Amino acid sequence: VQLQAFGGGLVQAGSSLRLSCAASGRTFSNSVMAWFRQAPGKEREFVAAFRRNGGYTYYADSVKGRFTITRDNAKDTVYLQMNSLKPEDTAVYYCAVGLHMIQSSIRTSHMYDYWGQGTLVTVSS
C-alpha cells in the first residue's frame, strides 16, 4: 500500500483547508485510514480516523467540531476538511492506513501499517 497526501499550505487563523490522501494497493474491509499530525518539537498525535467497514469516524478532542474526515471507498481516498483553523493546528499532517485495526488501537500511531509522506499545514495568527 502506498499513500500520497496533499492539500497543505499556509493559511490565516479561521480559514479552512482540505487535505486528501489517496491509497494505492490492496486494502481490506476492516481497514482504517487516519490522519496524524506532528508539530515541531512535539510527538505525533492522532487527529481523525475513518473505518471502512461501517463508516465509523473518530476524532481527537482538540479537533472535534472543526475537522471532518470522509472517505471515498471507490477511490480509496480519505479527506480531512479542516475548518476554523487555529495556530495550534500548525503541523505536518500524515495519513496512515491500518489493515486490521481494533477500536482500542485506532488512536495509536505505531499500530498503523503504512504512512504517507506528510503535508505541511501552517496557520498564522
C-alpha positions in Angstrom: 0.0 0.0 0.0 1.3 3.4 -0.9 -0.2 6.7 0.4 0.1 10.1 -1.2 -1.1 13.1 0.8 -1.6 16.6 -0.4 -3.5 19.8 0.3 -1.4 21.5 2.9 -0.5 25.2 2.8 -0.2 28.5 4.6 -3.5 30.0 5.8 -4.7 32.5 8.3 -6.4 31.6 11.6 -10.1 31.0 11.0 -9.6 29.7 7.5 -10.3 26.2 6.0 -8.2 23.6 4.2 -9.0 20.2 2.9 -6.3 17.5 2.9 -6.5 14.4 0.7 -4.8 11.1 0.9 -5.0 8.5 -1.8 -4.1 4.9 -1.2 -2.9 2.6 -3.9 -2.6 -1.1 -3.5 -4.7 -3.6 -1.6 -6.8 -2.6 1.3 -9.1 -4.6 3.5 -12.7 -4.2 4.5 -11.7 -3.6 8.1 -9.0 -1.1 7.3 -8.8 2.3 8.9 -7.5 5.4 7.2 -6.4 8.1 9.6 -4.7 11.4 9.9 -2.0 12.2 12.5 0.0 15.4 12.9 3.3 16.3 14.3 4.2 19.9 15.4 7.8 20.9 15.8 9.3 19.6 19.0 6.2 17.5 19.7 5.2 13.9 19.4 3.0 12.7 16.6 -0.7 12.9 17.7 -3.9 11.4 16.4 -6.3 13.7 14.6 -9.0 11.7 13.0 -9.8 8.2 11.5 -12.3 6.5 9.3 -13.1 2.8 9.5 -14.0 1.5 6.1 -16.3 -1.2 7.5 -19.3 0.6 8.8 -18.1 4.1 8.1 -17.3 4.9 11.7 -15.3 8.1 12.4 -13.1 9.0 15.3 -11.7 12.4 16.3 -9.3 13.9 18.7 -11.0 16.2 21.2 -8.9 19.1 20.0 -10.4 19.0 16.5 -13.9 17.7 17.2 -16.5 20.0 15.7 -13.9 21.7 13.4 -12.5 18.9 11.4 -14.4 16.3 9.4 -13.0 13.1 7.9 -14.6 11.4 5.0 -13.7 8.6 2.8 -14.3 7.7 -0.8 -14.1 3.9 -0.7 -14.2 3.6 -4.5 -11.1 5.7 -4.8 -9.5 4.6 -1.5 -9.1 8.2 -0.7 -9.6 9.9 2.7 -10.2 13.6 3.1 -9.8 15.9 6.1 -11.8 19.0 5.9 -10.4 21.5 8.4 -12.4 24.5 9.4 -11.8 27.3 11.9 -8.1 26.6 11.8 -6.0 27.8 14.7 -2.3 28.5 15.0 -2.0 25.4 17.2 -3.1 23.3 14.3 0.2 24.0 12.6 1.9 20.7 12.0 2.9 18.2 9.4 -0.1 16.1 8.7 0.4 12.4 7.9 -2.1 9.9 6.6 -1.9 6.3 7.6 -3.6 3.0 6.9 -4.1 0.2 9.4 -5.1 -3.0 7.8 -6.5 -5.0 10.8 -7.4 -2.5 13.4 -9.3 -2.9 16.6 -11.1 0.0 18.1 -8.7 0.4 21.0 -5.8 0.8 18.7 -7.2 3.5 16.3 -5.6 6.4 18.1 -2.2 4.8 18.4 0.3 5.7 15.7 2.5 2.6 15.9 -0.4 0.3 15.2 -0.7 1.6 11.7 0.9 -0.3 8.9 1.5 2.3 6.2 2.3 6.0 6.2 2.2 8.8 3.7 4.9 11.4 3.3 3.2 14.2 5.2 1.9 17.6 4.1 2.6 20.8 6.0 -0.2 22.9 7.3 0.8 26.4 8.7 -1.8 28.5 10.4 -0.8 32.1 11.0 -2.4 34.2 13.7 
